[in-house]
């Protein structure tokens, strides 16, 4: 697979940021507490599904203190339509307990402390910091990974390696680029039947045979 040239990277970046001007997450949240939970729940689960689940969760458990004392069975019942709900129920309770015990009830807004919370890995921490703080970070989910490879921005085998490559190549406006790539991958450069002819404004830069098969 051919890799994108420096000029192509500049063009791709410009077009994505133009098309998805001021893009933000599609997860619904009102504060850092709700955002951390929503992003954690979205792993292997659609944002649409998470947004159906969280209103009841946040109504019943509006802060880390109430969630820290929650029954795991009750949380599991609320999350039951979410993938891996058993582990996610356990993790968000443990997350809340640590925030209460170690961080005085305030969600920490730095990568090191976020990653110390149950169920929060590097990708989740980066997504939270990108969305809540506008941090110049990259997070690679399945959409970003797919788009990066189809556009020849990366040929890495893992999400972490892909993230490092994107950071090196793009350098600036990473938060905006991340949001744009997520939306582009979710609605246009989809895993199956990508909208190559009908909607893709980056087709001239595509390095993937998938786009040709779909035409």
SULHUUR-V202830 format. One record per pair of residues at least 4 apart in sequence whose C-alpha atoms are under 8 Angstrom apart, sorted by sequence separation. I is the first residue (numbers start at 1). J is the second residue. If there is no record, write none. Layout:
# SULHUUR-V202830
i: <I	I>
j: <J	J>
This chain:
# SULHUUR-V202830
i: <4	5	6	7	8	9	10	11	12	13	14	15	16	17	30	31	32	33	34	35	36	37	38	39	41	42	45	46	47	48	49	50	51	53	54	55	56	57	58	62	63	64	65	66	70	71	72	73	74	75	76	81	84	85	86	87	88	89	90	91	92	93	94	95	96	97	98	99	100	101	103	109	110	111	112	113	116	120	121	122	123	124	125	126	127	128	129	130	131	140	141	142	143	144	145	146	147	148	149	157	158	159	160	161	162	163	164	165	166	167	170	173	174	175	176	177	178	179	180	181	182	183	184	185	186	190	195	196	202	208	209	210	211	4	29	30	42	45	57	58	61	62	70	80	98	99	100	103	108	109	115	120	128	129	130	139	140	148	149	156	157	166	183	184	185	189	190	195	206	29	61	79	80	99	100	108	114	115	129	130	148	149	156	185	188	189	197	28	99	107	114	115	130	155	167	188	189	196	27	42	99	129	130	154	188	203	29	41	61	76	99	156	28	76	79	115	27	111	114	126	127	154	188	189	27	38	126	127	153	154	188	38	76	126	153	75	111	145	148	111	124	196	38	123	72	122	123	145	194	57	72	99	111	123	141	196	197	98	110	140	195	196	27	109	140	194	26	27	57	72	193	26	56	95	140	27	28	70	94	95	140	27	34	69	94	95	139	53	67	68	138	53	67	68	92	68	91	92	53	68	69	91	138	53	67	68	138	33	67	137	33	65	88	49	50	64	65	68	49	64	144	147	64	65	64	136	138	45	136	137	138	144	147	45	136	137	140	143	144	147	44	135	136	138	139	143	146	65	135	138	41	64	134	141	143	144	143	147	143	131	130	146	41	143	40	151	152	37	151	152	150	151	152	150	151	150	149	33	32	40	40	40	39	36	39	39	36	35	32	32	25	24	9	4	3	4	3	4	2	3	1	3	3	23	22	25	24	23	13	23	17	9	17	20	9	16	17	20	13	16	16	15	15	12	12	8	4	3	2	1	1>
j: <8	9	10	11	12	13	14	15	16	17	18	19	20	21	34	35	36	37	38	39	40	41	42	43	45	46	49	50	51	52	53	54	55	57	58	59	60	61	62	66	67	68	69	70	74	75	76	77	78	79	80	85	88	89	90	91	92	93	94	95	96	97	98	99	100	101	102	103	104	105	107	113	114	115	116	117	120	124	125	126	127	128	129	130	131	132	133	134	135	144	145	146	147	148	149	150	151	152	153	161	162	163	164	165	166	167	168	169	170	171	174	177	178	179	180	181	182	183	184	185	186	187	188	189	190	194	199	200	206	212	213	214	215	9	34	35	47	50	62	63	66	67	75	85	103	104	105	108	113	114	120	125	133	134	135	144	145	153	154	161	162	171	188	189	190	194	195	200	211	35	67	85	86	105	106	114	120	121	135	136	154	155	162	191	194	195	203	35	106	114	121	122	137	162	174	195	196	203	35	50	107	137	138	162	196	211	38	50	70	85	108	165	38	86	89	125	38	122	125	137	138	165	199	200	39	50	138	139	165	166	200	51	89	139	166	89	125	159	162	126	139	211	54	139	89	139	140	162	211	75	90	117	129	141	159	214	215	117	129	159	214	215	47	129	160	214	47	48	78	93	214	48	78	117	162	50	51	93	117	118	163	51	58	93	118	119	163	78	92	93	163	79	93	94	118	95	118	119	81	96	97	119	166	82	96	97	167	63	97	167	64	96	119	81	82	96	97	100	82	97	178	181	99	100	100	172	174	82	173	174	175	181	184	83	174	175	178	181	182	185	83	174	175	177	178	182	185	105	175	178	82	105	175	182	184	185	185	189	186	175	175	191	88	190	88	205	206	92	206	207	206	207	208	207	208	208	208	107	107	119	120	124	124	124	127	128	128	128	128	132	131	131	153	151	151	152	152	153	152	153	152	154	155	176	176	179	179	179	170	180	176	169	177	180	170	177	180	183	177	180	181	201	202	202	205	205	205	207	207	207	208>
